[in-house]
């Protein structure tokens, strides 16, 4: 279940990854690899009535998860056409699953050296 502040929990997951930084982008907390490439952005009712986050996702994952569970996953505006995944945080949340989704997003945008570092630390 979703206990505690979802932004703080998401922040801890993102900042635990190698060379990750946080700064606002479009008015929302956003996490970058090496302060350059976005892999997760928070969405606090930013463009709709949902509380959640948007993240990079491997090809086909957005479609699969949205079809499987549209109450928890959605195609986010602006970046959805690039395959990014929207994940709701205002519904019951499996934080182990969220951690896996965040790590997958990181792997997609991080340089190979950082992905190798992540794998070595796991």
N, CA, C and O atoms as a GROMACS GRO file, in nm:
protein
  488
    1UNK      N    1   0.084  -0.120   0.000
    1UNK     CA    2   0.000   0.000   0.000
    1UNK      C    3   0.087   0.125   0.000
    1UNK      O    4   0.208   0.118   0.024
    2UNK      N    5   0.025   0.235  -0.027
    2UNK     CA    6   0.093   0.363  -0.039
    2UNK      C    7   0.097   0.432   0.096
    2UNK      O    8   0.006   0.508   0.131
    3UNK      N    9   0.204   0.407   0.174
    3UNK     CA   10   0.217   0.476   0.301
    3UNK      C   11   0.329   0.579   0.290
    3UNK      O   12   0.432   0.553   0.228
    4UNK      N   13   0.306   0.694   0.348
    4UNK     CA   14   0.406   0.800   0.340
    4UNK      C   15   0.385   0.886   0.216
    4UNK      O   16   0.299   0.858   0.132
    5UNK      N   17   0.465   0.989   0.207
    5UNK     CA   18   0.458   1.085   0.097
    5UNK      C   19   0.513   1.021  -0.031
    5UNK      O   20   0.630   0.984  -0.035
    6UNK      N   21   0.430   1.008  -0.136
    6UNK     CA   22   0.479   0.943  -0.257
    6UNK      C   23   0.595   1.018  -0.323
    6UNK      O   24   0.683   0.955  -0.382
    7UNK      N   25   0.597   1.152  -0.314
    7UNK     CA   26   0.708   1.226  -0.372
    7UNK      C   27   0.839   1.190  -0.302
    7UNK      O   28   0.941   1.170  -0.367
    8UNK      N   29   0.837   1.182  -0.169
    8UNK     CA   30   0.959   1.148  -0.095
    8UNK      C   31   1.005   1.006  -0.126
    8UNK      O   32   1.125   0.981  -0.139
    9UNK      N   33   0.912   0.914  -0.138
    9UNK     CA   34   0.949   0.776  -0.170
    9UNK      C   35   1.008   0.767  -0.311
    9UNK      O   36   1.108   0.698  -0.333
   10UNK      N   37   0.946   0.836  -0.407
   10UNK     CA   38   0.997   0.837  -0.543
   10UNK      C   39   1.135   0.904  -0.547
   10UNK      O   40   1.226   0.856  -0.615
   11UNK      N   41   1.149   1.013  -0.475
   11UNK     CA   42   1.277   1.084  -0.469
   11UNK      C   43   1.388   0.993  -0.418
   11UNK      O   44   1.497   0.990  -0.476
   12UNK      N   45   1.361   0.918  -0.312
   12UNK     CA   46   1.463   0.826  -0.257
   12UNK      C   47   1.504   0.721  -0.359
   12UNK      O   48   1.622   0.689  -0.373
   13UNK      N   49   1.405   0.667  -0.432
   13UNK     CA   50   1.435   0.566  -0.534
   13UNK      C   51   1.524   0.624  -0.643
   13UNK      O   52   1.622   0.562  -0.684
   14UNK      N   53   1.490   0.743  -0.690
   14UNK     CA   54   1.565   0.804  -0.801
   14UNK      C   55   1.705   0.845  -0.758
   14UNK      O   56   1.802   0.818  -0.828
   15UNK      N   57   1.716   0.910  -0.643
   15UNK     CA   58   1.846   0.962  -0.600
   15UNK      C   59   1.941   0.851  -0.553
   15UNK      O   60   2.060   0.876  -0.534
   16UNK      N   61   1.890   0.730  -0.534
   16UNK     CA   62   1.976   0.617  -0.497
   16UNK      C   63   2.055   0.564  -0.617
   16UNK      O   64   2.148   0.486  -0.600
   17UNK      N   65   2.018   0.606  -0.737
   17UNK     CA   66   2.083   0.558  -0.858
   17UNK      C   67   2.208   0.641  -0.888
   17UNK      O   68   2.213   0.759  -0.854
   18UNK      N   69   2.310   0.580  -0.950
   18UNK     CA   70   2.438   0.649  -0.972
   18UNK      C   71   2.426   0.779  -1.052
   18UNK      O   72   2.360   0.784  -1.156
   19UNK      N   73   2.490   0.882  -1.001
   19UNK     CA   74   2.502   1.013  -1.067
   19UNK      C   75   2.368   1.073  -1.109
   19UNK      O   76   2.355   1.129  -1.218
   20UNK      N   77   2.270   1.059  -1.020
   20UNK     CA   78   2.137   1.116  -1.043
   20UNK      C   79   2.125   1.248  -0.968
   20UNK      O   80   2.170   1.261  -0.854
   21UNK      N   81   2.063   1.346  -1.033
   21UNK     CA   82   2.036   1.474  -0.970
   21UNK      C   83   1.888   1.506  -0.986
   21UNK      O   84   1.819   1.448  -1.070
   22UNK      N   85   1.842   1.599  -0.905
   22UNK     CA   86   1.703   1.644  -0.911
   22UNK      C   87   1.700   1.794  -0.927
   22UNK      O   88   1.775   1.867  -0.861
   23UNK      N   89   1.612   1.840  -1.015
   23UNK     CA   90   1.585   1.983  -1.024
   23UNK      C   91   1.447   1.998  -1.087
   23UNK      O   92   1.399   1.907  -1.155
   24UNK      N   93   1.383   2.112  -1.065
   24UNK     CA   94   1.252   2.132  -1.126
   24UNK      C   95   1.262   2.143  -1.278
   24UNK      O   96   1.356   2.202  -1.331
   25UNK      N   97   1.165   2.086  -1.345
   25UNK     CA   98   1.151   2.102  -1.489
   25UNK      C   99   1.002   2.113  -1.517
   25UNK      O  100   0.924   2.028  -1.474
   26UNK      N  101   0.962   2.216  -1.586
   26UNK     CA  102   0.821   2.243  -1.612
   26UNK      C  103   0.740   2.247  -1.481
   26UNK      O  104   0.624   2.206  -1.478
   27UNK      N  105   0.803   2.298  -1.374
   27UNK     CA  106   0.735   2.315  -1.247
   27UNK      C  107   0.722   2.192  -1.161
   27UNK      O  108   0.657   2.196  -1.057
   28UNK      N  109   0.784   2.082  -1.201
   28UNK     CA  110   0.773   1.956  -1.126
   28UNK      C  111   0.911   1.901  -1.093
   28UNK      O  112   1.005   1.920  -1.171
   29UNK      N  113   0.926   1.832  -0.980
   29UNK     CA  114   1.053   1.765  -0.951
   29UNK      C  115   1.085   1.665  -1.062
   29UNK      O  116   0.999   1.586  -1.103
   30UNK      N  117   1.208   1.670  -1.110
   30UNK     CA  118   1.250   1.585  -1.222
   30UNK      C  119   1.389   1.531  -1.193
   30UNK      O  120   1.473   1.602  -1.136
   31UNK      N  121   1.413   1.405  -1.232
   31UNK     CA  122   1.541   1.341  -1.204
   31UNK      C  123   1.616   1.318  -1.334
   31UNK      O  124   1.561   1.273  -1.434
   32UNK      N  125   1.745   1.350  -1.327
   32UNK     CA  126   1.834   1.347  -1.443
   32UNK      C  127   1.952   1.256  -1.416
   32UNK      O  128   1.994   1.239  -1.302
   33UNK      N  129   2.005   1.197  -1.522
   33UNK     CA  130   2.130   1.122  -1.515
   33UNK      C  131   2.240   1.221  -1.557
   33UNK      O  132   2.231   1.284  -1.662
   34UNK      N  133   2.341   1.232  -1.473
   34UNK     CA  134   2.452   1.326  -1.497
   34UNK      C  135   2.403   1.467  -1.529
   34UNK      O  136   2.462   1.539  -1.609
   35UNK      N  137   2.293   1.504  -1.465
   35UNK     CA  138   2.235   1.638  -1.476
   35UNK      C  139   2.196   1.675  -1.619
   35UNK      O  140   2.179   1.793  -1.650
   36UNK      N  141   2.181   1.575  -1.707
   36UNK     CA  142   2.150   1.603  -1.847
   36UNK      C  143   2.024   1.535  -1.896
   36UNK      O  144   1.934   1.601  -1.948
   37UNK      N  145   2.016   1.403  -1.882
   37UNK     CA  146   1.908   1.327  -1.944
   37UNK      C  147   1.801   1.290  -1.841
   37UNK      O  148   1.830   1.228  -1.739
   38UNK      N  149   1.678   1.330  -1.870
   38UNK     CA  150   1.564   1.300  -1.782
   38UNK      C  151   1.528   1.153  -1.791
   38UNK      O  152   1.524   1.095  -1.899
   39UNK      N  153   1.502   1.092  -1.672
   39UNK     CA  154   1.449   0.956  -1.675
   39UNK      C  155   1.318   0.944  -1.599
   39UNK      O  156   1.241   0.851  -1.625
   40UNK      N  157   1.290   1.035  -1.505
   40UNK     CA  158   1.164   1.036  -1.432
   40UNK      C  159   1.126   1.181  -1.403
   40UNK      O  160   1.210   1.263  -1.368
   41UNK      N  161   0.997   1.211  -1.419
   41UNK     CA  162   0.945   1.342  -1.377
   41UNK      C  163   0.816   1.320  -1.300
   41UNK      O  164   0.730   1.242  -1.339
   42UNK      N  165   0.806   1.391  -1.189
   42UNK     CA  166   0.688   1.385  -1.104
   42UNK      C  167   0.574   1.460  -1.172
   42UNK      O  168   0.600   1.556  -1.245
   43UNK      N  169   0.453   1.420  -1.150
   43UNK     CA  170   0.337   1.488  -1.210
   43UNK      C  171   0.227   1.501  -1.105
   43UNK      O  172   0.144   1.411  -1.088
   44UNK      N  173   0.228   1.612  -1.034
   44UNK     CA  174   0.131   1.639  -0.927
   44UNK      C  175   0.014   1.718  -0.985
   44UNK      O  176   0.007   1.840  -0.972
   45UNK      N  177  -0.077   1.644  -1.050
   45UNK     CA  178  -0.194   1.706  -1.113
   45UNK      C  179  -0.150   1.814  -1.212
   45UNK      O  180  -0.219   1.915  -1.231
   46UNK      N  181  -0.035   1.792  -1.274
   46UNK     CA  182   0.026   1.894  -1.360
   46UNK      C  183  -0.054   1.917  -1.488
   46UNK      O  184  -0.075   2.031  -1.529
   47UNK      N  185  -0.097   1.811  -1.552
   47UNK     CA  186  -0.170   1.825  -1.678
   47UNK      C  187  -0.305   1.756  -1.675
   47UNK      O  188  -0.377   1.757  -1.775
   48UNK      N  189  -0.341   1.697  -1.562
   48UNK     CA  190  -0.467   1.626  -1.551
   48UNK      C  191  -0.500   1.611  -1.403
   48UNK      O  192  -0.441   1.679  -1.319
   49UNK      N  193  -0.592   1.522  -1.370
   49UNK     CA  194  -0.633   1.507  -1.231
   49UNK      C  195  -0.555   1.398  -1.157
   49UNK      O  196  -0.593   1.358  -1.047
   50UNK      N  197  -0.446   1.350  -1.217
   50UNK     CA  198  -0.370   1.240  -1.159
   50UNK      C  199  -0.249   1.288  -1.082
   50UNK      O  200  -0.187   1.389  -1.115
   51UNK      N  201  -0.215   1.213  -0.978
   51UNK     CA  202  -0.087   1.226  -0.909
   51UNK      C  203  -0.006   1.105  -0.951
   51UNK      O  204  -0.051   0.992  -0.935
   52UNK      N  205   0.112   1.129  -1.004
   52UNK     CA  206   0.192   1.017  -1.051
   52UNK      C  207   0.328   1.062  -1.098
   52UNK      O  208   0.379   1.166  -1.057
   53UNK      N  209   0.386   0.982  -1.186
   53UNK     CA  210   0.511   1.022  -1.250
   53UNK      C  211   0.514   0.967  -1.391
   53UNK      O  212   0.443   0.873  -1.426
   54UNK      N  213   0.600   1.030  -1.471
   54UNK     CA  214   0.622   0.988  -1.608
   54UNK      C  215   0.766   0.941  -1.616
   54UNK      O  216   0.854   1.000  -1.554
   55UNK      N  217   0.790   0.835  -1.693
   55UNK     CA  218   0.927   0.786  -1.703
   55UNK      C  219   0.954   0.720  -1.837
   55UNK      O  220   0.862   0.676  -1.906
   56UNK      N  221   1.081   0.714  -1.872
   56UNK     CA  222   1.122   0.641  -1.990
   56UNK      C  223   1.084   0.494  -1.969
   56UNK      O  224   1.088   0.443  -1.857
   57UNK      N  225   1.048   0.427  -2.078
   57UNK     CA  226   1.010   0.285  -2.068
   57UNK      C  227   1.060   0.213  -2.193
   57UNK      O  228   1.064   0.270  -2.302
   58UNK      N  229   1.098   0.086  -2.177
   58UNK     CA  230   1.142   0.008  -2.293
   58UNK      C  231   1.031  -0.001  -2.398
   58UNK      O  232   0.913   0.010  -2.363
   59UNK      N  233   1.065  -0.021  -2.524
   59UNK     CA  234   0.965  -0.032  -2.630
   59UNK      C  235   0.858  -0.136  -2.597
   59UNK      O  236   0.888  -0.248  -2.556
   60UNK      N  237   0.732  -0.095  -2.614
   60UNK     CA  238   0.619  -0.185  -2.594
   60UNK      C  239   0.568  -0.192  -2.452
   60UNK      O  240   0.456  -0.240  -2.430
   61UNK      N  241   0.645  -0.146  -2.355
   61UNK     CA  242   0.604  -0.159  -2.214
   61UNK      C  243   0.485  -0.068  -2.184
   61UNK      O  244   0.391  -0.110  -2.115
   62UNK      N  245   0.487   0.055  -2.234
   62UNK     CA  246   0.375   0.146  -2.210
   62UNK      C  247   0.244   0.082  -2.253
   62UNK      O  248   0.148   0.076  -2.175
   63UNK      N  249   0.238   0.033  -2.376
   63UNK     CA  250   0.115  -0.026  -2.429
   63UNK      C  251   0.073  -0.148  -2.347
   63UNK      O  252  -0.045  -0.166  -2.317
   64UNK      N  253   0.170  -0.231  -2.313
   64UNK     CA  254   0.140  -0.352  -2.236
   64UNK      C  255   0.081  -0.320  -2.099
   64UNK      O  256  -0.021  -0.376  -2.060
   65UNK      N  257   0.146  -0.229  -2.025
   65UNK     CA  258   0.100  -0.199  -1.890
   65UNK      C  259  -0.031  -0.122  -1.889
   65UNK      O  260  -0.116  -0.146  -1.804
   66UNK      N  261  -0.049  -0.028  -1.983
   66UNK     CA  262  -0.175   0.046  -1.990
   66UNK      C  263  -0.290  -0.049  -2.022
   66UNK      O  264  -0.398  -0.038  -1.963
   67UNK      N  265  -0.268  -0.142  -2.114
   67UNK     CA  266  -0.373  -0.239  -2.149
   67UNK      C  267  -0.403  -0.332  -2.031
   67UNK      O  268  -0.518  -0.367  -2.007
   68UNK      N  269  -0.298  -0.371  -1.959
   68UNK     CA  270  -0.312  -0.464  -1.847
   68UNK      C  271  -0.380  -0.400  -1.726
   68UNK      O  272  -0.461  -0.465  -1.659
   69UNK      N  273  -0.347  -0.273  -1.696
   69UNK     CA  274  -0.398  -0.210  -1.574
   69UNK      C  275  -0.413  -0.059  -1.592
   69UNK      O  276  -0.332   0.018  -1.540
   70UNK      N  277  -0.517  -0.016  -1.666
   70UNK     CA  278  -0.536   0.127  -1.694
   70UNK      C  279  -0.569   0.211  -1.570
   70UNK      O  280  -0.567   0.334  -1.577
   71UNK      N  281  -0.599   0.147  -1.459
   71UNK     CA  282  -0.622   0.222  -1.335
   71UNK      C  283  -0.490   0.270  -1.275
   71UNK      O  284  -0.487   0.368  -1.200
   72UNK      N  285  -0.380   0.202  -1.307
   72UNK     CA  286  -0.249   0.238  -1.251
   72UNK      C  287  -0.153   0.298  -1.352
   72UNK      O  288  -0.063   0.373  -1.315
   73UNK      N  289  -0.170   0.265  -1.480
   73UNK     CA  290  -0.076   0.309  -1.582
   73UNK      C  291  -0.149   0.386  -1.691
   73UNK      O  292  -0.265   0.358  -1.720
   74UNK      N  293  -0.081   0.484  -1.752
   74UNK     CA  294  -0.142   0.565  -1.856
   74UNK      C  295  -0.035   0.617  -1.952
   74UNK      O  296   0.085   0.614  -1.923
   75UNK      N  297  -0.083   0.664  -2.066
   75UNK     CA  298   0.006   0.726  -2.165
   75UNK      C  299   0.011   0.875  -2.130
   75UNK      O  300  -0.089   0.945  -2.143
   76UNK      N  301   0.126   0.924  -2.086
   76UNK     CA  302   0.134   1.064  -2.043
   76UNK      C  303   0.131   1.160  -2.162
   76UNK      O  304   0.174   1.126  -2.272
   77UNK      N  305   0.080   1.281  -2.138
   77UNK     CA  306   0.083   1.381  -2.244
   77UNK      C  307   0.228   1.420  -2.278
   77UNK      O  308   0.318   1.402  -2.196
   78UNK      N  309   0.249   1.472  -2.396
   78UNK     CA  310   0.377   1.526  -2.443
   78UNK      C  311   0.485   1.421  -2.469
   78UNK      O  312   0.554   1.430  -2.571
   79UNK      N  313   0.501   1.323  -2.382
   79UNK     CA  314   0.608   1.224  -2.399
   79UNK      C  315   0.555   1.083  -2.424
   79UNK      O  316   0.633   0.992  -2.451
   80UNK      N  317   0.425   1.066  -2.416
   80UNK     CA  318   0.366   0.934  -2.438
   80UNK      C  319   0.392   0.879  -2.576
   80UNK      O  320   0.409   0.758  -2.593
   81UNK      N  321   0.394   0.967  -2.677
   81UNK     CA  322   0.419   0.921  -2.815
   81UNK      C  323   0.560   0.866  -2.831
   81UNK      O  324   0.588   0.795  -2.928
   82UNK      N  325   0.651   0.898  -2.737
   82UNK     CA  326   0.787   0.844  -2.741
   82UNK      C  327   0.799   0.715  -2.661
   82UNK      O  328   0.908   0.662  -2.644
   83UNK      N  329   0.686   0.664  -2.610
   83UNK     CA  330   0.688   0.538  -2.537
   83UNK      C  331   0.699   0.554  -2.386
   83UNK      O  332   0.704   0.455  -2.314
   84UNK      N  333   0.705   0.679  -2.338
   84UNK     CA  334   0.715   0.699  -2.194
   84UNK      C  335   0.589   0.647  -2.127
   84UNK      O  336   0.481   0.642  -2.186
   85UNK      N  337   0.606   0.606  -2.002
   85UNK     CA  338   0.499   0.546  -1.922
   85UNK      C  339   0.454   0.643  -1.813
   85UNK      O  340   0.537   0.706  -1.747
   86UNK      N  341   0.324   0.654  -1.794
   86UNK     CA  342   0.268   0.726  -1.681
   86UNK      C  343   0.229   0.626  -1.574
   86UNK      O  344   0.166   0.524  -1.602
   87UNK      N  345   0.266   0.656  -1.449
   87UNK     CA  346   0.239   0.567  -1.336
   87UNK      C  347   0.166   0.647  -1.229
   87UNK      O  348   0.218   0.748  -1.181
   88UNK      N  349   0.049   0.602  -1.191
   88UNK     CA  350  -0.030   0.672  -1.089
   88UNK      C  351   0.025   0.642  -0.949
   88UNK      O  352   0.065   0.530  -0.918
   89UNK      N  353   0.024   0.746  -0.867
   89UNK     CA  354   0.064   0.731  -0.726
   89UNK      C  355  -0.052   0.764  -0.633
   89UNK      O  356  -0.034   0.766  -0.511
   90UNK      N  357  -0.170   0.790  -0.688
   90UNK     CA  358  -0.288   0.821  -0.607
   90UNK      C  359  -0.384   0.702  -0.600
   90UNK      O  360  -0.503   0.717  -0.574
   91UNK      N  361  -0.330   0.584  -0.625
   91UNK     CA  362  -0.401   0.457  -0.612
   91UNK      C  363  -0.311   0.367  -0.528
   91UNK      O  364  -0.196   0.404  -0.503
   92UNK      N  365  -0.357   0.250  -0.484
   92UNK     CA  366  -0.266   0.161  -0.410
   92UNK      C  367  -0.141   0.131  -0.494
   92UNK      O  368  -0.151   0.096  -0.611
   93UNK      N  369  -0.025   0.146  -0.431
   93UNK     CA  370   0.103   0.137  -0.502
   93UNK      C  371   0.186   0.022  -0.450
   93UNK      O  372   0.197   0.001  -0.329
   94UNK      N  373   0.246  -0.054  -0.542
   94UNK     CA  374   0.342  -0.158  -0.508
   94UNK      C  375   0.480  -0.094  -0.526
   94UNK      O  376   0.529  -0.081  -0.638
   95UNK      N  377   0.542  -0.054  -0.416
   95UNK     CA  378   0.668   0.021  -0.424
   95UNK      C  379   0.784  -0.064  -0.476
   95UNK      O  380   0.880  -0.009  -0.530
   96UNK      N  381   0.778  -0.195  -0.462
   96UNK     CA  382   0.880  -0.280  -0.524
   96UNK      C  383   0.869  -0.272  -0.676
   96UNK      O  384   0.970  -0.264  -0.746
   97UNK      N  385   0.746  -0.273  -0.726
   97UNK     CA  386   0.725  -0.259  -0.870
   97UNK      C  387   0.769  -0.121  -0.917
   97UNK      O  388   0.831  -0.108  -1.023
   98UNK      N  389   0.737  -0.018  -0.840
   98UNK     CA  390   0.778   0.119  -0.875
   98UNK      C  391   0.931   0.126  -0.882
   98UNK      O  392   0.985   0.188  -0.974
   99UNK      N  393   1.000   0.066  -0.787
   99UNK     CA  394   1.147   0.066  -0.788
   99UNK      C  395   1.200   0.002  -0.916
   99UNK      O  396   1.296   0.050  -0.974
  100UNK      N  397   1.138  -0.106  -0.958
  100UNK     CA  398   1.180  -0.174  -1.081
  100UNK      C  399   1.155  -0.086  -1.204
  100UNK      O  400   1.240  -0.079  -1.292
  101UNK      N  401   1.041  -0.019  -1.210
  101UNK     CA  402   1.008   0.071  -1.321
  101UNK      C  403   1.108   0.186  -1.327
  101UNK      O  404   1.154   0.223  -1.435
  102UNK      N  405   1.142   0.243  -1.210
  102UNK     CA  406   1.239   0.353  -1.204
  102UNK      C  407   1.376   0.306  -1.251
  102UNK      O  408   1.442   0.376  -1.328
  103UNK      N  409   1.420   0.189  -1.205
  103UNK     CA  410   1.550   0.136  -1.248
  103UNK      C  411   1.552   0.111  -1.399
  103UNK      O  412   1.652   0.138  -1.466
  104UNK      N  413   1.442   0.060  -1.453
  104UNK     CA  414   1.434   0.037  -1.598
  104UNK      C  415   1.444   0.169  -1.674
  104UNK      O  416   1.511   0.177  -1.777
  105UNK      N  417   1.377   0.273  -1.624
  105UNK     CA  418   1.385   0.405  -1.688
  105UNK      C  419   1.528   0.456  -1.686
  105UNK      O  420   1.577   0.510  -1.786
  106UNK      N  421   1.594   0.440  -1.572
  106UNK     CA  422   1.733   0.484  -1.559
  106UNK      C  423   1.822   0.412  -1.659
  106UNK      O  424   1.904   0.474  -1.727
  107UNK      N  425   1.805   0.281  -1.669
  107UNK     CA  426   1.887   0.200  -1.761
  107UNK      C  427   1.873   0.247  -1.906
  107UNK      O  428   1.968   0.239  -1.983
  108UNK      N  429   1.755   0.297  -1.943
  108UNK     CA  430   1.731   0.340  -2.080
  108UNK      C  431   1.807   0.467  -2.116
  108UNK      O  432   1.845   0.486  -2.232
  109UNK      N  433   1.830   0.555  -2.019
  109UNK     CA  434   1.892   0.684  -2.052
  109UNK      C  435   2.036   0.696  -2.001
  109UNK      O  436   2.110   0.781  -2.050
  110UNK      N  437   2.076   0.614  -1.905
  110UNK     CA  438   2.210   0.625  -1.847
  110UNK      C  439   2.315   0.569  -1.943
  110UNK      O  440   2.288   0.476  -2.018
  111UNK      N  441   2.436   0.627  -1.939
  111UNK     CA  442   2.546   0.569  -2.017
  111UNK      C  443   2.577   0.427  -1.968
  111UNK      O  444   2.551   0.392  -1.853
  112UNK      N  445   2.634   0.348  -2.057
  112UNK     CA  446   2.664   0.208  -2.025
  112UNK      C  447   2.750   0.193  -1.900
  112UNK      O  448   2.734   0.098  -1.824
  113UNK      N  449   2.842   0.288  -1.878
  113UNK     CA  450   2.930   0.278  -1.760
  113UNK      C  451   2.848   0.288  -1.631
  113UNK      O  452   2.878   0.220  -1.533
  114UNK      N  453   2.746   0.374  -1.630
  114UNK     CA  454   2.663   0.387  -1.510
  114UNK      C  455   2.570   0.268  -1.493
  114UNK      O  456   2.545   0.225  -1.381
  115UNK      N  457   2.519   0.214  -1.604
  115UNK     CA  458   2.436   0.093  -1.596
  115UNK      C  459   2.519  -0.022  -1.538
  115UNK      O  460   2.471  -0.098  -1.455
  116UNK      N  461   2.645  -0.034  -1.583
  116UNK     CA  462   2.734  -0.137  -1.530
  116UNK      C  463   2.757  -0.117  -1.380
  116UNK      O  464   2.760  -0.214  -1.304
  117UNK      N  465   2.774   0.009  -1.339
  117UNK     CA  466   2.791   0.041  -1.196
  117UNK      C  467   2.666   0.001  -1.117
  117UNK      O  468   2.677  -0.056  -1.009
  118UNK      N  469   2.549   0.030  -1.171
  118UNK     CA  470   2.423  -0.007  -1.107
  118UNK      C  471   2.415  -0.158  -1.091
  118UNK      O  472   2.378  -0.207  -0.985
  119UNK      N  473   2.448  -0.231  -1.197
  119UNK     CA  474   2.443  -0.377  -1.193
  119UNK      C  475   2.543  -0.433  -1.092
  119UNK      O  476   2.514  -0.532  -1.024
  120UNK      N  477   2.659  -0.371  -1.082
  120UNK     CA  478   2.761  -0.418  -0.988
  120UNK      C  479   2.718  -0.392  -0.844
  120UNK      O  480   2.752  -0.469  -0.754
  121UNK      N  481   2.643  -0.284  -0.822
  121UNK     CA  482   2.597  -0.249  -0.687
  121UNK      C  483   2.475  -0.330  -0.644
  121UNK      O  484   2.445  -0.338  -0.525
  122UNK      N  485   2.405  -0.391  -0.740
  122UNK     CA  486   2.281  -0.463  -0.710
  122UNK      C  487   2.309  -0.598  -0.646
  122UNK      O  488   2.216  -0.671  -0.615
   0.00000   0.00000   0.00000
